[in-house]
């Protein structure tokens, strides 16, 4: 996104106005990711803290981002991970059943990490609009209706893009001989 490149360039030059522009452009979306990730346990204070932390991370890491970085996507990943860390921190113990269900053998873990790497690469390779739709639906579990409304598209178009995204993902994973 052209605007992201300009903001990123200005952030690298340590221009505070660039950070303010990023906040104006993406704070609503970042807050929505926090709210969606934390669910019912989410408070206004959580949204404010985690959103602020995401923009502090953007300021601190602007020099490490590539010129073609999608700031909206980057911020969403950062704030989602921070939200999940907060959830994990608030849960003191893992139920016994969870320890019994998952196979933690090195071979299984290696396969799991390879699958995750392949999926991330395939999703990162999507067109920005398709990637956003795919992540919003499958990663943040937003309904098609909500995605369509917020993106100004009709539901049929969103469903069609999701179908094409699934097919592309399937082809990439089969090509890499990655177990589905």
N, C-alpha and C positions, 0 to 999 in steps of 0.2 A: 504494500500500500504506500503510495507516494507520500502521504501525510506522515506515515510512520517513519519513513526514511529521514524526512526533514526533522521530525521530533528527535529521533535517535541521534542524528548528527549534532543537533543543538545540545542534547543531553551530554554527549561526549565532550562538548566544549564547556560543560558545567554551567549552562544557562538555566537559571531557576525558572524562567518563563516557559521553557520547554517541558519541565516537569509539571508545571501548572496546566499546560495544554494537554498533556497526557492524562492528568487527573480529570480535567473537564470532559475529555473525550471518553475515557474508559471507566471512571469510578462507578457509574451505575451498573455497568456490566460486571465489574469485579465484585461489587457488593452482592449482585444476584448470584454469582458463583458461590460466594460464601454461604448465602442463605440456602441455596440448593444443597450444598455439600453438608452443612450442619443440620439441616432439616428443622424439626420442631424444637430442638434444643438451642437454636440460634437466637441471640439477643441483639439488640441494636448496638450494644457495646462490642460484641464479637465482630459484627460487620465493620464497624468503624476501625477497630484495632487491626483486623486482618487486612482490610483494604489499605490502611496506612502502611502496614508492613510490606505489602506488595509494591507500593510505589517507592518506599525506601529501598527495597531490593532492586527496583528498576534503576534508581539513581546510582546505587553502588555498583551495578553490573552493566551499565550502559556500554562501557568500553569493551566488554566481552561478547556482546551480541553482534551477529553478522549484519551487514548492511540490509539484507533482504528479510530480516526478522519481522515477523508479524507480532507487533506489540500486544495486541488484544489476546492472541493465543498464548503468548509468553506469560503475560500477567495472569491469565486464567489458570495456567498450569501452576504457577508459583502460589497463587492464593488457594487453589484447591489442595495442593500438598500441605500448605501451612494449616489449612482447616482440618485436614485428615490427621495431621500430627496432634492438633489440639484434641480431637476426638479420642485418639489413641492414648494420649496422656491422661484424659479424664477417666478412662477405663483402667482400673487397677489390675485386674487379672483376666486371663484368657480362660474361657470355659474348657473343662477337660475334654469334652466332645470334639472341640476344634483341634486339639492336639492329636486326637486319635484319627480324625478323618483325613488329614493331609499327609501325604507321603513326603517326607523331607529328605529322602535319599539324594545323594549328589547327582545321580543320573536324572532323576525326576526334576530336580531343581534346575539343572542345566537345560533340560528340554523346555521348562517353563520360561527361563530367561531368554532362550532363543526365540520362542513364540512371541514373547513380549517385545523383543527387539524387532522382529519381523513385522508385527502389527504396527508398532510406532513408525517404522520406516514407511510402511504402506500408507498410513494415514497422513504422515508428513508430506508424502508425495502427491496428495490430492490437491486440486485447485483450492484456493483459499475459501471460496464460498461453500464448496462441497465439504471441505474439512470442517468448517464451522458447523454446518448442518449435522454432519456425522457425529462430531464431538458433543454437540448439544443434545442430540437424541440418545446416543449410546453411552456417553461418558457422564453427562449430567442428568440424564434421564428426563429430558424435557419432552412433553407430548408434541406430536406433529402440529396440532392446532396452535399451540403457544409459539413454536418456532416460526410457523407461517405468519402469524400475526405480528410478531416482533421484527421479522425480516421483510415484511411487506410483500409476501409471496402467497400463492394459494396452496392449499394442502396437497393437491395432486402433484404440484411441482416438487414439493418437499419430499413426498413419498417416492417420486421418480428418482430424485437425486440420492435418496437413501438406498434404493434398490441398485442403482449404478455403483454407488460406493461399496456396497456389500459384494457385488460381482467383481469389482476391481480388487478388493481386499482378498477375496477367495482366489482369484487368478495369481496374485502376487505370492500368496502363501503356498499355493500348490506348486508354483514355479520354483520357489525356494525349498520345496520338499519339506515344508514345516508341518508337523502334525497338527490337525485342526482339532 
